[in-house]
Amino acid sequence: MKALGYALITLGFLAGAFVAIQHERTVALGPFLGAVAVGVLGVILVRVATHRAATHVEHLAASISTVGRSLQNLVAEIDRFDAEKESIDVYELRHHIERTFPTEIEAFVEARESIAHSFGLQAYADVMNSFAAGERFLNRVWSASTDGYIDEAYDYITRSREQFDEALTKFRALEQKAA
């Protein structure tokens, strides 16, 4: 159904473009609106297929598992990073971040919508608020490392750890409540 939707979007776009260039000063409104309708139908089919796939029980379970695992791995890594921060040169902190965190952050981001589908929008907002703050603080560490601001870098590593810990705690509470 998704492939058909994309095909209809493409067909609607191309037909609309073709109709639009047929006459210099006017557009044949009927055929143009027909092309737009085909494109809109394609968008609807893609959205329905995407929503069905995102809310499928097995997919949700796998995504929720990914969210929990990636948050747990992030917390373990940031705990280690916080404990070892003073033994790493300030200019190397950013390289440590680049090597260590992207995989888990990307895994979480890819699966994050399953929180809303499984637990509701408020639960999603609660977890994402803490996660986003942790990620922002980690970005501040990267910037401070680049500029050589050691105190700021150390402070924001700790702040980032606290936010990721909070995100994991909120997520685990959701799992407990659902069980």
C-alpha positions as a Python dict, from the first residue, in 0.01 Angstrom:
ca = {
    (1, 'M'): (0, 0, 0),
    (2, 'K'): (290, 234, 75),
    (3, 'A'): (444, 175, -268),
    (4, 'L'): (109, 247, -433),
    (5, 'G'): (85, 568, -229),
    (6, 'Y'): (428, 684, -344),
    (7, 'A'): (338, 596, -703),
    (8, 'L'): (18, 804, -677),
    (9, 'I'): (209, 1098, -529),
    (10, 'T'): (457, 1083, -817),
    (11, 'L'): (182, 1043, -1076),
    (12, 'G'): (-18, 1332, -928),
    (13, 'F'): (286, 1558, -922),
    (14, 'L'): (388, 1478, -1278),
    (15, 'A'): (33, 1505, -1413),
    (16, 'G'): (-17, 1837, -1232),
    (17, 'A'): (308, 1972, -1372),
    (18, 'F'): (216, 1856, -1720),
    (19, 'V'): (-131, 2015, -1703),
    (20, 'A'): (15, 2338, -1563),
    (21, 'I'): (252, 2389, -1857),
    (22, 'Q'): (4, 2310, -2134),
    (23, 'H'): (-115, 2670, -2171),
    (24, 'E'): (85, 2986, -2126),
    (25, 'R'): (-160, 3198, -1933),
    (26, 'T'): (-419, 2957, -1794),
    (27, 'V'): (-438, 2620, -1631),
    (28, 'A'): (-706, 2364, -1713),
    (29, 'L'): (-856, 2360, -1366),
    (30, 'G'): (-1043, 2028, -1390),
    (31, 'P'): (-744, 1814, -1493),
    (32, 'F'): (-515, 2003, -1255),
    (33, 'L'): (-746, 1942, -957),
    (34, 'G'): (-772, 1576, -1065),
    (35, 'A'): (-393, 1549, -1053),
    (36, 'V'): (-387, 1715, -710),
    (37, 'A'): (-653, 1470, -590),
    (38, 'V'): (-442, 1175, -708),
    (39, 'G'): (-142, 1315, -520),
    (40, 'V'): (-347, 1373, -204),
    (41, 'L'): (-481, 1018, -225),
    (42, 'G'): (-120, 897, -244),
    (43, 'V'): (-26, 1099, 65),
    (44, 'I'): (-322, 951, 253),
    (45, 'L'): (-225, 595, 156),
    (46, 'V'): (137, 649, 266),
    (47, 'R'): (28, 797, 600),
    (48, 'V'): (-216, 513, 667),
    (49, 'A'): (43, 249, 582),
    (50, 'T'): (306, 421, 797),
    (51, 'H'): (67, 451, 1090),
    (52, 'R'): (-33, 85, 1064),
    (53, 'A'): (329, -25, 1057),
    (54, 'A'): (421, 200, 1350),
    (55, 'T'): (138, 70, 1567),
    (56, 'H'): (173, -298, 1482),
    (57, 'V'): (211, -495, 1806),
    (58, 'E'): (539, -669, 1720),
    (59, 'H'): (689, -348, 1587),
    (60, 'L'): (588, -157, 1900),
    (61, 'A'): (733, -425, 2126),
    (62, 'A'): (1063, -424, 1937),
    (63, 'S'): (1078, -45, 1937),
    (64, 'I'): (1002, -22, 2309),
    (65, 'S'): (1278, -274, 2370),
    (66, 'T'): (1515, -62, 2158),
    (67, 'V'): (1422, 252, 2354),
    (68, 'G'): (1493, 81, 2686),
    (69, 'R'): (1817, -78, 2569),
    (70, 'S'): (1952, 241, 2410),
    (71, 'L'): (1867, 450, 2718),
    (72, 'Q'): (2031, 193, 2944),
    (73, 'N'): (2343, 187, 2724),
    (74, 'L'): (2351, 568, 2712),
    (75, 'V'): (2331, 590, 3090),
    (76, 'A'): (2609, 332, 3130),
    (77, 'E'): (2832, 520, 2884),
    (78, 'I'): (2764, 864, 3033),
    (79, 'D'): (2826, 728, 3385),
    (80, 'R'): (3164, 597, 3268),
    (81, 'F'): (3235, 924, 3088),
    (82, 'D'): (3149, 1127, 3399),
    (83, 'A'): (3373, 910, 3616),
    (84, 'E'): (3668, 933, 3373),
    (85, 'K'): (3627, 1294, 3258),
    (86, 'E'): (3920, 1433, 3454),
    (87, 'S'): (4159, 1179, 3302),
    (88, 'I'): (4069, 1287, 2946),
    (89, 'D'): (4229, 1595, 2791),
    (90, 'V'): (3968, 1870, 2751),
    (91, 'Y'): (4027, 1885, 2374),
    (92, 'E'): (3975, 1508, 2348),
    (93, 'L'): (3634, 1509, 2518),
    (94, 'R'): (3461, 1592, 2190),
    (95, 'H'): (3631, 1301, 2015),
    (96, 'H'): (3521, 1069, 2294),
    (97, 'I'): (3162, 1190, 2244),
    (98, 'E'): (3185, 1135, 1868),
    (99, 'R'): (3312, 777, 1917),
    (100, 'T'): (3085, 673, 2201),
    (101, 'F'): (2734, 820, 2180),
    (102, 'P'): (2595, 851, 1825),
    (103, 'T'): (2490, 487, 1781),
    (104, 'E'): (2277, 476, 2096),
    (105, 'I'): (2132, 822, 2041),
    (106, 'E'): (2032, 730, 1684),
    (107, 'A'): (1877, 401, 1800),
    (108, 'F'): (1671, 587, 2060),
    (109, 'V'): (1562, 855, 1814),
    (110, 'E'): (1454, 596, 1554),
    (111, 'A'): (1234, 414, 1808),
    (112, 'R'): (1114, 706, 2024),
    (113, 'E'): (766, 735, 1869),
    (114, 'S'): (680, 395, 2013),
    (115, 'I'): (667, 563, 2355),
    (116, 'A'): (372, 777, 2241),
    (117, 'H'): (198, 482, 2073),
    (118, 'S'): (242, 260, 2378),
    (119, 'F'): (209, 499, 2673),
    (120, 'G'): (53, 821, 2540),
    (121, 'L'): (171, 1166, 2446),
    (122, 'Q'): (229, 1289, 2801),
    (123, 'A'): (460, 995, 2872),
    (124, 'Y'): (642, 1063, 2545),
    (125, 'A'): (683, 1430, 2639),
    (126, 'D'): (813, 1343, 2986),
    (127, 'V'): (1079, 1102, 2858),
    (128, 'M'): (1173, 1318, 2561),
    (129, 'N'): (1209, 1630, 2774),
    (130, 'S'): (1480, 1464, 2984),
    (131, 'F'): (1640, 1290, 2686),
    (132, 'A'): (1655, 1612, 2481),
    (133, 'A'): (1808, 1802, 2774),
    (134, 'G'): (2071, 1529, 2813),
    (135, 'E'): (2151, 1544, 2445),
    (136, 'R'): (2170, 1926, 2451),
    (137, 'F'): (2405, 1915, 2749),
    (138, 'L'): (2622, 1658, 2571),
    (139, 'N'): (2639, 1899, 2277),
    (140, 'R'): (2746, 2174, 2519),
    (141, 'V'): (3028, 1945, 2637),
    (142, 'W'): (3136, 1902, 2275),
    (143, 'S'): (3139, 2281, 2222),
    (144, 'A'): (3319, 2350, 2549),
    (145, 'S'): (3577, 2085, 2460),
    (146, 'T'): (3637, 2248, 2123),
    (147, 'D'): (3695, 2584, 2292),
    (148, 'G'): (3900, 2438, 2578),
    (149, 'Y'): (3658, 2537, 2858),
    (150, 'I'): (3736, 2257, 3098),
    (151, 'D'): (3511, 2361, 3389),
    (152, 'E'): (3208, 2405, 3164),
    (153, 'A'): (3277, 2073, 2991),
    (154, 'Y'): (3300, 1886, 3321),
    (155, 'D'): (2987, 2055, 3456),
    (156, 'Y'): (2782, 1967, 3149),
    (157, 'I'): (2897, 1605, 3145),
    (158, 'T'): (2744, 1572, 3492),
    (159, 'R'): (2429, 1758, 3387),
    (160, 'S'): (2394, 1536, 3082),
    (161, 'R'): (2431, 1224, 3297),
    (162, 'E'): (2159, 1348, 3531),
    (163, 'Q'): (1918, 1408, 3242),
    (164, 'F'): (1981, 1071, 3077),
    (165, 'D'): (1939, 904, 3419),
    (166, 'E'): (1608, 1087, 3459),
    (167, 'A'): (1492, 980, 3112),
    (168, 'L'): (1572, 616, 3192),
    (169, 'T'): (1398, 639, 3530),
    (170, 'K'): (1084, 784, 3368),
    (171, 'F'): (1088, 518, 3098),
    (172, 'R'): (1131, 234, 3350),
    (173, 'A'): (838, 377, 3551),
    (174, 'L'): (623, 362, 3238),
    (175, 'E'): (722, 1, 3181),
    (176, 'Q'): (643, -86, 3544),
    (177, 'K'): (303, 80, 3524),
    (178, 'A'): (221, -103, 3200),
    (179, 'A'): (327, -443, 3334),
}
